[in-house]
Amino acid sequence: MKMDFLTLFPEMFPGVLESSIMKQASEKQAVTFGVHNIRDFSFDKHRKTDDYPYGGGAGMVMTPQPVFSAAEHLMQEAESTPRVIMLCPQGKPFTQRESEKLAREHHLIFICGHYEGYDERIREHLATDEYSIGDFILTGGELGAMVMADSITRLLPGVLGNDESAKKDSFSEGMLEHPHYTRPADFKGWKVPDVLLSGHHKNIERWRREQSLKRTAERRPDLLKKLTLTDEEKKWLQSIENEE
């Protein structure tokens, strides 16, 4: 996969792209990252990328020309048609399901906005997708783009040491993940559940599934509405509700 970032602040990216899983993915050639300064594509002699909004109002608006020129430059060099992703509060929520869909693409271009917003023509005639990472406002789209890139990158084949890890993450199966424990078995009197020490794999899987269901019911009951539960899981859920 290739990921390109169009930004006014390219200096924000090296720390993320050159660390941890992102760095490993790049070294394994599972993904190639490109960071491009939108100002480099501005026709304005001062490399200006914003202007006052027609009709008045507070703040400045990102002008279309530099963004279009930057994206079109990348598209001309692309081996396949890229998805052009605009980060904005009006976009659809970015979820694990959306991450899995995007992980099947070959080329993603992220547009990182700033100022009061984008000229609407960027949205209408350039972006193929609009995403928001949450119901809150950030100074710019860079952090959102990096969050999305991290989520997508770890799903690419061969990036994680064990591909099963991604499949069992929270949200991948529609529920929150079960609790984890490691050594020591007794820490300050807080002990690891006996079932995890039993070596009985079927019982362990059952416990993990029950705990996952319990944690989801307690913290994200909205997720349960989207799940198709077995009769046994419905009984677990009922027993959890009775305990409460």
DRENTORDO-44913 format. One record per residue (C-alpha): residue number from 0; residue in three letters; chain; x, y, z. Coordinates in nm, 2 decimals, always signed. Layout:
% residues N
NUM | ALA | A | X | Y | Z
...
//
This chain:
% residues 244
0 | MET | A | +0.00 | +0.00 | +0.00
1 | LYS | A | +0.10 | +0.36 | -0.05
2 | MET | A | -0.02 | +0.64 | +0.18
3 | ASP | A | +0.03 | +1.00 | +0.10
4 | PHE | A | -0.04 | +1.29 | +0.33
5 | LEU | A | -0.12 | +1.64 | +0.21
6 | THR | A | -0.05 | +1.88 | +0.49
7 | LEU | A | +0.06 | +2.23 | +0.59
8 | PHE | A | +0.27 | +2.09 | +0.87
9 | PRO | A | +0.49 | +1.81 | +0.74
10 | GLU | A | +0.71 | +1.83 | +1.04
11 | MET | A | +0.44 | +1.66 | +1.25
12 | PHE | A | +0.47 | +1.33 | +1.08
13 | PRO | A | +0.82 | +1.18 | +1.12
14 | GLY | A | +0.78 | +1.10 | +1.49
15 | VAL | A | +0.48 | +0.88 | +1.41
16 | LEU | A | +0.58 | +0.73 | +1.08
17 | GLU | A | +0.93 | +0.65 | +1.19
18 | SER | A | +0.83 | +0.47 | +1.51
19 | SER | A | +0.68 | +0.14 | +1.63
20 | ILE | A | +0.45 | -0.05 | +1.40
21 | MET | A | +0.45 | +0.22 | +1.13
22 | LYS | A | +0.83 | +0.20 | +1.10
23 | GLN | A | +0.83 | -0.18 | +1.10
24 | ALA | A | +0.56 | -0.18 | +0.82
25 | SER | A | +0.77 | +0.05 | +0.61
26 | GLU | A | +1.08 | -0.16 | +0.66
27 | LYS | A | +0.89 | -0.47 | +0.56
28 | GLN | A | +0.78 | -0.28 | +0.25
29 | ALA | A | +0.41 | -0.34 | +0.34
30 | VAL | A | +0.35 | +0.03 | +0.30
31 | THR | A | +0.52 | +0.34 | +0.16
32 | PHE | A | +0.46 | +0.68 | +0.32
33 | GLY | A | +0.48 | +1.01 | +0.14
34 | VAL | A | +0.44 | +1.35 | +0.32
35 | HIS | A | +0.38 | +1.65 | +0.10
36 | ASN | A | +0.36 | +2.02 | +0.19
37 | ILE | A | +0.05 | +2.17 | +0.03
38 | ARG | A | +0.23 | +2.51 | +0.02
39 | ASP | A | +0.47 | +2.37 | -0.24
40 | PHE | A | +0.19 | +2.35 | -0.48
41 | SER | A | +0.05 | +2.70 | -0.43
42 | PHE | A | +0.06 | +2.94 | -0.73
43 | ASP | A | +0.07 | +3.23 | -0.49
44 | LYS | A | +0.41 | +3.40 | -0.47
45 | HIS | A | +0.38 | +3.39 | -0.09
46 | ARG | A | +0.27 | +3.02 | -0.10
47 | LYS | A | -0.07 | +3.12 | +0.04
48 | THR | A | -0.32 | +2.84 | +0.10
49 | ASP | A | -0.61 | +3.02 | +0.26
50 | ASP | A | -0.85 | +3.31 | +0.19
51 | TYR | A | -1.15 | +3.50 | +0.33
52 | PRO | A | -1.48 | +3.32 | +0.29
53 | TYR | A | -1.74 | +3.46 | +0.05
54 | GLY | A | -2.03 | +3.60 | +0.24
55 | GLY | A | -1.82 | +3.69 | +0.54
56 | GLY | A | -1.78 | +3.51 | +0.86
57 | ALA | A | -1.51 | +3.42 | +1.11
58 | GLY | A | -1.19 | +3.25 | +1.01
59 | MET | A | -1.02 | +3.17 | +0.69
60 | VAL | A | -1.09 | +2.89 | +0.44
61 | MET | A | -0.85 | +2.66 | +0.27
62 | THR | A | -0.84 | +2.75 | -0.10
63 | PRO | A | -0.89 | +2.48 | -0.37
64 | GLN | A | -0.60 | +2.54 | -0.60
65 | PRO | A | -0.31 | +2.41 | -0.39
66 | VAL | A | -0.50 | +2.11 | -0.27
67 | PHE | A | -0.61 | +2.01 | -0.62
68 | SER | A | -0.27 | +2.06 | -0.76
69 | ALA | A | -0.10 | +1.85 | -0.49
70 | ALA | A | -0.35 | +1.57 | -0.53
71 | GLU | A | -0.35 | +1.57 | -0.91
72 | HIS | A | +0.03 | +1.56 | -0.90
73 | LEU | A | +0.02 | +1.24 | -0.70
74 | MET | A | -0.26 | +1.09 | -0.91
75 | GLN | A | -0.05 | +1.14 | -1.23
76 | GLU | A | +0.22 | +0.93 | -1.07
77 | ALA | A | -0.01 | +0.67 | -0.92
78 | GLU | A | -0.02 | +0.31 | -1.04
79 | SER | A | -0.38 | +0.27 | -0.95
80 | THR | A | -0.67 | +0.51 | -0.88
81 | PRO | A | -0.63 | +0.63 | -0.52
82 | ARG | A | -0.89 | +0.70 | -0.26
83 | VAL | A | -0.88 | +1.07 | -0.16
84 | ILE | A | -0.97 | +1.10 | +0.21
85 | MET | A | -1.07 | +1.43 | +0.36
86 | LEU | A | -1.05 | +1.46 | +0.74
87 | CYS | A | -1.33 | +1.68 | +0.86
88 | PRO | A | -1.59 | +1.69 | +1.14
89 | GLN | A | -1.87 | +1.64 | +0.89
90 | GLY | A | -1.73 | +1.31 | +0.78
91 | LYS | A | -1.87 | +0.97 | +0.86
92 | PRO | A | -1.73 | +0.81 | +1.18
93 | PHE | A | -1.40 | +0.62 | +1.13
94 | THR | A | -1.45 | +0.27 | +1.28
95 | GLN | A | -1.27 | -0.06 | +1.28
96 | ARG | A | -1.50 | -0.17 | +0.99
97 | GLU | A | -1.40 | +0.13 | +0.79
98 | SER | A | -1.03 | +0.06 | +0.87
99 | GLU | A | -1.07 | -0.29 | +0.74
100 | LYS | A | -1.22 | -0.17 | +0.41
101 | LEU | A | -0.95 | +0.09 | +0.36
102 | ALA | A | -0.68 | -0.17 | +0.43
103 | ARG | A | -0.78 | -0.35 | +0.11
104 | GLU | A | -0.70 | -0.05 | -0.10
105 | HIS | A | -0.37 | +0.01 | -0.28
106 | HIS | A | -0.33 | +0.39 | -0.25
107 | LEU | A | -0.47 | +0.64 | +0.00
108 | ILE | A | -0.43 | +1.01 | -0.01
109 | PHE | A | -0.51 | +1.20 | +0.31
110 | ILE | A | -0.60 | +1.57 | +0.29
111 | CYS | A | -0.53 | +1.74 | +0.63
112 | GLY | A | -0.74 | +2.05 | +0.66
113 | HIS | A | -0.68 | +2.37 | +0.86
114 | TYR | A | -0.84 | +2.71 | +0.92
115 | GLU | A | -1.22 | +2.73 | +0.94
116 | GLY | A | -1.27 | +2.46 | +0.68
117 | TYR | A | -1.23 | +2.36 | +0.31
118 | ASP | A | -1.35 | +2.53 | +0.00
119 | GLU | A | -1.66 | +2.32 | -0.08
120 | ARG | A | -1.53 | +2.23 | -0.42
121 | ILE | A | -1.25 | +2.02 | -0.26
122 | ARG | A | -1.53 | +1.82 | -0.10
123 | GLU | A | -1.75 | +1.79 | -0.41
124 | HIS | A | -1.49 | +1.73 | -0.68
125 | LEU | A | -1.18 | +1.59 | -0.53
126 | ALA | A | -1.24 | +1.39 | -0.21
127 | THR | A | -1.38 | +1.04 | -0.25
128 | ASP | A | -1.43 | +0.99 | +0.12
129 | GLU | A | -1.48 | +1.20 | +0.43
130 | TYR | A | -1.40 | +1.08 | +0.78
131 | SER | A | -1.41 | +1.20 | +1.13
132 | ILE | A | -1.23 | +1.03 | +1.42
133 | GLY | A | -1.47 | +1.16 | +1.68
134 | ASP | A | -1.72 | +1.43 | +1.79
135 | PHE | A | -1.46 | +1.69 | +1.88
136 | ILE | A | -1.26 | +1.95 | +1.70
137 | LEU | A | -0.88 | +1.94 | +1.64
138 | THR | A | -0.66 | +2.22 | +1.51
139 | GLY | A | -0.60 | +2.03 | +1.19
140 | GLY | A | -0.64 | +1.70 | +1.01
141 | GLU | A | -0.29 | +1.58 | +1.07
142 | LEU | A | -0.36 | +1.39 | +1.40
143 | GLY | A | -0.67 | +1.24 | +1.25
144 | ALA | A | -0.48 | +1.12 | +0.94
145 | MET | A | -0.21 | +0.97 | +1.15
146 | VAL | A | -0.47 | +0.79 | +1.37
147 | MET | A | -0.63 | +0.64 | +1.06
148 | ALA | A | -0.30 | +0.55 | +0.90
149 | ASP | A | -0.19 | +0.36 | +1.22
150 | SER | A | -0.52 | +0.17 | +1.24
151 | ILE | A | -0.50 | +0.07 | +0.87
152 | THR | A | -0.13 | -0.01 | +0.86
153 | ARG | A | -0.15 | -0.27 | +1.14
154 | LEU | A | -0.41 | -0.46 | +0.94
155 | LEU | A | -0.19 | -0.50 | +0.64
156 | PRO | A | -0.06 | -0.86 | +0.58
157 | GLY | A | +0.27 | -0.94 | +0.76
158 | VAL | A | +0.28 | -0.62 | +0.96
159 | LEU | A | +0.20 | -0.76 | +1.30
160 | GLY | A | +0.41 | -1.06 | +1.41
161 | ASN | A | +0.08 | -1.26 | +1.44
162 | ASP | A | -0.20 | -1.17 | +1.20
163 | GLU | A | -0.45 | -1.32 | +1.45
164 | SER | A | -0.37 | -1.03 | +1.68
165 | ALA | A | -0.55 | -0.78 | +1.46
166 | LYS | A | -0.85 | -1.01 | +1.43
167 | LYS | A | -0.90 | -1.04 | +1.81
168 | ASP | A | -0.86 | -0.66 | +1.88
169 | SER | A | -1.15 | -0.47 | +2.04
170 | PHE | A | -1.41 | -0.39 | +1.78
171 | SER | A | -1.28 | -0.64 | +1.52
172 | GLU | A | -1.54 | -0.89 | +1.64
173 | GLY | A | -1.80 | -0.62 | +1.73
174 | MET | A | -1.72 | -0.63 | +2.10
175 | LEU | A | -1.46 | -0.50 | +2.34
176 | GLU | A | -1.16 | -0.72 | +2.41
177 | HIS | A | -1.14 | -0.94 | +2.71
178 | PRO | A | -0.90 | -0.87 | +3.00
179 | HIS | A | -0.53 | -0.97 | +2.97
180 | TYR | A | -0.29 | -1.10 | +3.24
181 | THR | A | +0.08 | -1.18 | +3.24
182 | ARG | A | +0.34 | -1.28 | +3.50
183 | PRO | A | +0.35 | -1.28 | +3.80
184 | ALA | A | +0.05 | -1.49 | +3.87
185 | ASP | A | +0.02 | -1.31 | +4.21
186 | PHE | A | +0.10 | -0.93 | +4.22
187 | LYS | A | +0.03 | -0.76 | +4.56
188 | GLY | A | -0.23 | -1.02 | +4.63
189 | TRP | A | -0.41 | -0.96 | +4.31
190 | LYS | A | -0.42 | -1.30 | +4.14
191 | VAL | A | -0.47 | -1.41 | +3.78
192 | PRO | A | -0.80 | -1.59 | +3.73
193 | ASP | A | -0.76 | -1.97 | +3.79
194 | VAL | A | -0.91 | -2.06 | +3.45
195 | LEU | A | -0.62 | -1.89 | +3.27
196 | LEU | A | -0.37 | -2.10 | +3.46
197 | SER | A | -0.56 | -2.42 | +3.39
198 | GLY | A | -0.42 | -2.50 | +3.05
199 | HIS | A | -0.78 | -2.60 | +2.94
200 | HIS | A | -0.81 | -2.41 | +2.61
201 | LYS | A | -1.18 | -2.46 | +2.56
202 | ASN | A | -1.25 | -2.32 | +2.91
203 | ILE | A | -1.01 | -2.03 | +2.85
204 | GLU | A | -1.18 | -1.93 | +2.52
205 | ARG | A | -1.52 | -1.95 | +2.69
206 | TRP | A | -1.40 | -1.73 | +2.98
207 | ARG | A | -1.26 | -1.48 | +2.74
208 | ARG | A | -1.58 | -1.47 | +2.54
209 | GLU | A | -1.79 | -1.42 | +2.85
210 | GLN | A | -1.56 | -1.14 | +2.98
211 | SER | A | -1.56 | -0.97 | +2.64
212 | LEU | A | -1.94 | -0.98 | +2.64
213 | LYS | A | -1.95 | -0.85 | +3.00
214 | ARG | A | -1.71 | -0.56 | +2.93
215 | THR | A | -1.91 | -0.46 | +2.62
216 | ALA | A | -2.24 | -0.47 | +2.81
217 | GLU | A | -2.09 | -0.25 | +3.09
218 | ARG | A | -1.90 | +0.00 | +2.88
219 | ARG | A | -2.05 | +0.00 | +2.53
220 | PRO | A | -2.40 | -0.15 | +2.54
221 | ASP | A | -2.47 | +0.02 | +2.20
222 | LEU | A | -2.24 | -0.23 | +2.04
223 | LEU | A | -2.45 | -0.52 | +2.15
224 | LYS | A | -2.74 | -0.40 | +1.94
225 | LYS | A | -2.54 | -0.48 | +1.63
226 | LEU | A | -2.44 | -0.83 | +1.73
227 | THR | A | -2.60 | -1.17 | +1.66
228 | LEU | A | -2.56 | -1.36 | +1.98
229 | THR | A | -2.59 | -1.73 | +2.03
230 | ASP | A | -2.85 | -1.87 | +2.28
231 | GLU | A | -2.57 | -1.94 | +2.52
232 | GLU | A | -2.44 | -1.58 | +2.49
233 | LYS | A | -2.79 | -1.45 | +2.55
234 | LYS | A | -2.79 | -1.64 | +2.88
235 | TRP | A | -2.45 | -1.50 | +2.97
236 | LEU | A | -2.58 | -1.15 | +2.90
237 | GLN | A | -2.90 | -1.21 | +3.11
238 | SER | A | -2.69 | -1.34 | +3.40
239 | ILE | A | -2.47 | -1.02 | +3.38
240 | GLU | A | -2.78 | -0.80 | +3.38
241 | ASN | A | -2.92 | -1.00 | +3.68
242 | GLU | A | -2.60 | -0.94 | +3.87
243 | GLU | A | -2.63 | -0.57 | +3.82
//
